[in-house]
Amino acid sequence: MKHNKIAFILFASFVFISCSKKDVAEPLEYTQNEDLAAYQEIASINLGGLGAAEITAFDPSTNRLFAVNNGTENKIDVIDISNPSSISVIKSISMLPYGGYVNSVAVSNGKLAAAIESTDKQAAGKIVVFNTSTYAVIKTITVGALPDMVTFSPDGNYILSANEGEPSADYLNDPEGTVSIIKVADYSVTTLNFGAFESQLSSLASKGFRIFGPGKNFIKDIEPEYITVSDDSKTAYVTLQENNAIAEIDITSASIKKITPLGFKDYSITANAIDVSDKDNKIEFNTASKVYGIYMPDAIAFFNYNGTPYLFTANEGDSREYTAFTEMKRVSAVTLDATAFPTATTLKTDAVFGRLNITTTLGDTDADGDFDALYSLGARSFSVWNATTGSQVYDSKNELDIKAKELAVYDDTRSDDKSVEPESVCLGRVGSKNIAIVGLERADAFAIYDITNPTLPVFIKMYKTGDAPEGIIFIPASKSPINQSLIVTSSENDGLVKIYKTNKL
């Protein structure tokens, strides 16, 4: 997530919101089935327009939502949802005493953790822990630069922070990308960098791992984005978005175990066909050889299925665009290798692939100045990965694009970039079914999938949201104030927090 585009989605601890864990502990009276295709908006509240509703966490002990608000003042708005059909802001907690933008919030056992970047973005940030009832500060902990996402382990014993460490615009100050592990018992903190893996760069890069930009400094170039934690609270999985990889961390020993590159998506395959022109006045999905997507996930969620750990990723993609370095160009603006692209003249027209934004950091495989392959950012999909082997067991291919078109929410002006832009993925349980909720920032929508078999998710329905949903959380029936599951969305472009409820079956 970047504070300038505020691209982030929060999944709170399983104790409160079953967004990244399977809710296996619901009491019998709350396991009634509900209609996954019948969610309806039951409440909406405007927190102030652009930038005023980004990430939200829920505390079931107080029936309060805690919403990040970086609108006119950096703060956390507290929303009473004891009656989800009639919600109101009852308190605002100013972040001004603690630093700059607040990027993330998470809740566990009456504690609210907030990730707050420094007013000097490249300096160390803070995790500030508040009491969810009194709003009093419990502890302030220094972490790495630009803490972008914070979460609790399911057992509540640890707080983890993904510290992105973005460079300054001139690239003269590029802090390390790090992950901080905080023991809640005494609030001691260990902050880890990725230096131990520098010797593996050649092997990692051959599998799609990216180190790029001015200097190509391995430790500084890695940018942790999002964290999920296994249901036994022993292992954390961290997306390294710009680097196109997932890192695995042993929480107890505070050590990084491995980095798994995610490879590339082949757009020559019919099921992966994409619309790449924002200038042709139509939505039409096509294939092309030697054109690929870089998965580059933002959000990630953990799911244990019959003893096998799986990771769900929202394959958003993100570019580096700074004063000193910009990686993107359109296909029409680059030279294509004549052998690799024998129809280059046609391919480069606006109506075909000319409008597609690609990275200039990949594709010139023989270093002769022209492109032998084209790599765009993101994969316009969500994926499921075996957490043990790192292998992809499922990808939604182009289904999200197709369903958005059918719902008439596909934004053709984003075809040249990342289309519907899957940014968030939130897991939950409704009755006998496990579900994934995928947030689509540029389609202003979320999609529900039945993931009872996580290797074969089944599309259920897509729902309209506010403008540019950044945060989506699922509140299971067992934690809900009305004993029915709720979906909460927050949208950065219009400042709206919305609550959705479905029907019992």
MOSUL-V162427 format. One record per residue. N is the residue number from 1. RES is the residue in one small letter. SS is DSSP state (~ for helix, > for strand, _ for the rest). BURIAL is 1 if it has 9 or more other C-alpha atoms within 8 Angstrom, else 0. Layout:
# MOSUL-V162427
n: (N;N)
res: (RES;RES)
ss: (SS;SS)
burial: (BURIAL;BURIAL)
This chain:
# MOSUL-V162427
n: (1;2;3;4;5;6;7;8;9;10;11;12;13;14;15;16;17;18;19;20;21;22;23;24;25;26;27;28;29;30;31;32;33;34;35;36;37;38;39;40;41;42;43;44;45;46;47;48;49;50;51;52;53;54;55;56;57;58;59;60;61;62;63;64;65;66;67;68;69;70;71;72;73;74;75;76;77;78;79;80;81;82;83;84;85;86;87;88;89;90;91;92;93;94;95;96;97;98;99;100;101;102;103;104;105;106;107;108;109;110;111;112;113;114;115;116;117;118;119;120;121;122;123;124;125;126;127;128;129;130;131;132;133;134;135;136;137;138;139;140;141;142;143;144;145;146;147;148;149;150;151;152;153;154;155;156;157;158;159;160;161;162;163;164;165;166;167;168;169;170;171;172;173;174;175;176;177;178;179;180;181;182;183;184;185;186;187;188;189;190;191;192;193;194;195;196;197;198;199;200;201;202;203;204;205;206;207;208;209;210;211;212;213;214;215;216;217;218;219;220;221;222;223;224;225;226;227;228;229;230;231;232;233;234;235;236;237;238;239;240;241;242;243;244;245;246;247;248;249;250;251;252;253;254;255;256;257;258;259;260;261;262;263;264;265;266;267;268;269;270;271;272;273;274;275;276;277;278;279;280;281;282;283;284;285;286;287;288;289;290;291;292;293;294;295;296;297;298;299;300;301;302;303;304;305;306;307;308;309;310;311;312;313;314;315;316;317;318;319;320;321;322;323;324;325;326;327;328;329;330;331;332;333;334;335;336;337;338;339;340;341;342;343;344;345;346;347;348;349;350;351;352;353;354;355;356;357;358;359;360;361;362;363;364;365;366;367;368;369;370;371;372;373;374;375;376;377;378;379;380;381;382;383;384;385;386;387;388;389;390;391;392;393;394;395;396;397;398;399;400;401;402;403;404;405;406;407;408;409;410;411;412;413;414;415;416;417;418;419;420;421;422;423;424;425;426;427;428;429;430;431;432;433;434;435;436;437;438;439;440;441;442;443;444;445;446;447;448;449;450;451;452;453;454;455;456;457;458;459;460;461;462;463;464;465;466;467;468;469;470;471;472;473;474;475;476;477;478;479;480;481;482;483;484;485;486;487;488;489;490;491;492;493;494;495;496;497;498;499;500;501;502;503;504;505)
res: (m;k;h;n;k;i;a;f;i;l;f;a;s;f;v;f;i;s;c;s;k;k;d;v;a;e;p;l;e;y;t;q;n;e;d;l;a;a;y;q;e;i;a;s;i;n;l;g;g;l;g;a;a;e;i;t;a;f;d;p;s;t;n;r;l;f;a;v;n;n;g;t;e;n;k;i;d;v;i;d;i;s;n;p;s;s;i;s;v;i;k;s;i;s;m;l;p;y;g;g;y;v;n;s;v;a;v;s;n;g;k;l;a;a;a;i;e;s;t;d;k;q;a;a;g;k;i;v;v;f;n;t;s;t;y;a;v;i;k;t;i;t;v;g;a;l;p;d;m;v;t;f;s;p;d;g;n;y;i;l;s;a;n;e;g;e;p;s;a;d;y;l;n;d;p;e;g;t;v;s;i;i;k;v;a;d;y;s;v;t;t;l;n;f;g;a;f;e;s;q;l;s;s;l;a;s;k;g;f;r;i;f;g;p;g;k;n;f;i;k;d;i;e;p;e;y;i;t;v;s;d;d;s;k;t;a;y;v;t;l;q;e;n;n;a;i;a;e;i;d;i;t;s;a;s;i;k;k;i;t;p;l;g;f;k;d;y;s;i;t;a;n;a;i;d;v;s;d;k;d;n;k;i;e;f;n;t;a;s;k;v;y;g;i;y;m;p;d;a;i;a;f;f;n;y;n;g;t;p;y;l;f;t;a;n;e;g;d;s;r;e;y;t;a;f;t;e;m;k;r;v;s;a;v;t;l;d;a;t;a;f;p;t;a;t;t;l;k;t;d;a;v;f;g;r;l;n;i;t;t;t;l;g;d;t;d;a;d;g;d;f;d;a;l;y;s;l;g;a;r;s;f;s;v;w;n;a;t;t;g;s;q;v;y;d;s;k;n;e;l;d;i;k;a;k;e;l;a;v;y;d;d;t;r;s;d;d;k;s;v;e;p;e;s;v;c;l;g;r;v;g;s;k;n;i;a;i;v;g;l;e;r;a;d;a;f;a;i;y;d;i;t;n;p;t;l;p;v;f;i;k;m;y;k;t;g;d;a;p;e;g;i;i;f;i;p;a;s;k;s;p;i;n;q;s;l;i;v;t;s;s;e;n;d;g;l;v;k;i;y;k;t;n;k;l)
ss: (_;_;_;_;_;_;_;_;_;_;_;_;_;_;_;_;_;_;_;_;_;_;_;_;_;_;_;~;~;~;_;_;_;>;_;_;_;_;_;>;>;>;>;>;>;>;_;_;_;_;_;_;_;_;_;>;>;>;>;_;_;_;_;>;>;>;>;>;>;>;_;_;_;>;>;>;>;>;>;>;_;_;_;_;_;_;_;>;>;>;>;>;>;>;_;_;_;_;_;_;_;>;>;>;>;>;>;>;_;_;>;>;>;>;>;>;_;_;_;_;_;_;_;>;>;>;>;>;>;>;>;_;_;_;_;_;>;>;>;>;>;>;>;>;>;_;>;>;>;>;>;>;_;_;_;_;_;>;>;>;>;>;>;_;_;_;>;_;_;_;_;_;_;>;_;_;_;>;>;>;>;>;>;_;_;_;_;>;>;>;>;>;_;_;~;~;~;~;~;~;~;~;~;~;~;_;_;_;_;_;_;_;_;_;_;_;_;~;~;~;~;_;_;>;>;>;>;>;>;_;_;_;_;_;>;>;>;>;>;>;_;_;_;_;>;>;>;>;>;>;_;_;_;_;>;>;>;>;>;>;>;_;_;>;>;>;_;_;_;~;~;~;_;>;_;_;_;_;_;_;_;_;_;_;_;>;_;_;_;_;>;>;>;>;_;_;_;_;_;>;>;>;>;>;>;_;_;>;>;>;>;>;>;>;_;_;_;_;_;_;>;_;_;_;_;>;_;>;>;>;~;~;~;_;_;>;_;_;_;_;_;_;_;~;~;~;~;_;_;_;_;_;_;_;_;_;>;>;>;_;_;_;_;_;_;_;_;_;_;_;>;_;_;>;>;>;>;>;_;_;_;>;>;>;>;>;_;_;_;_;_;>;>;>;>;_;_;_;~;~;~;~;~;~;~;~;_;_;_;_;_;~;~;~;_;_;_;_;_;_;_;>;>;>;>;>;>;>;>;>;_;_;>;>;>;>;>;>;>;>;_;_;_;_;>;>;>;>;>;>;_;_;_;_;_;_;_;>;>;>;>;>;>;>;_;_;_;_;>;>;>;>;>;>;>;_;_;_;_;_;_;_;_;_;_;>;>;>;>;>;>;_;_;_;_;>;>;>;>;>;>;_;_;>;_)
burial: (1;0;0;0;0;1;1;1;1;1;1;1;1;1;1;1;1;1;1;1;1;1;1;0;0;1;0;0;0;1;1;1;1;1;1;1;0;0;1;0;1;1;1;1;1;1;1;1;1;1;1;1;1;1;1;1;1;1;1;1;0;0;1;1;1;1;1;1;1;1;1;0;0;1;1;1;1;1;1;1;1;0;1;1;0;0;1;0;1;0;0;1;1;1;1;1;0;1;1;1;1;1;1;1;1;1;1;1;0;1;1;1;1;1;1;1;1;1;0;0;1;1;1;1;1;1;1;1;1;1;1;1;0;0;0;0;1;0;0;1;1;0;1;1;1;1;1;1;1;1;1;1;1;1;1;1;1;1;1;1;1;1;1;1;1;1;1;1;0;1;1;0;0;1;1;1;1;1;1;1;1;1;1;1;0;0;1;0;1;0;1;1;1;1;0;0;0;1;0;0;0;0;0;1;1;0;1;1;1;0;1;0;0;0;0;0;0;1;1;1;1;1;1;1;1;1;1;1;1;1;1;0;1;1;1;1;1;1;1;1;1;1;1;1;1;1;1;1;1;1;1;0;0;1;0;1;0;0;1;1;1;1;1;1;1;1;1;1;0;0;0;1;1;1;1;1;1;1;0;0;0;0;0;0;0;0;1;0;0;1;1;1;1;1;1;1;1;1;1;1;1;1;1;1;0;0;0;0;1;1;1;1;1;1;1;1;1;1;1;1;0;1;0;0;1;1;1;1;1;1;1;1;0;1;0;1;1;0;0;1;1;0;0;1;0;0;1;1;1;1;1;1;1;1;1;1;1;1;1;0;0;1;1;1;0;0;0;0;0;1;1;1;1;1;1;1;1;1;1;1;1;1;1;1;1;1;1;0;0;1;0;1;1;1;1;1;1;1;0;1;1;0;1;1;1;0;0;0;1;1;1;1;0;1;1;1;1;1;1;1;1;1;1;1;1;1;1;1;1;1;1;0;1;1;1;1;1;1;1;1;1;1;1;1;1;1;1;1;1;1;1;0;0;1;0;0;1;0;0;1;1;1;0;0;1;1;1;1;1;1;1;1;1;1;1;1;1;1;1;1;1;0;1;1;1;1;1;1;1;1;1;1;1;1;1;1;1;1;1;1;1;1;0;0;0)
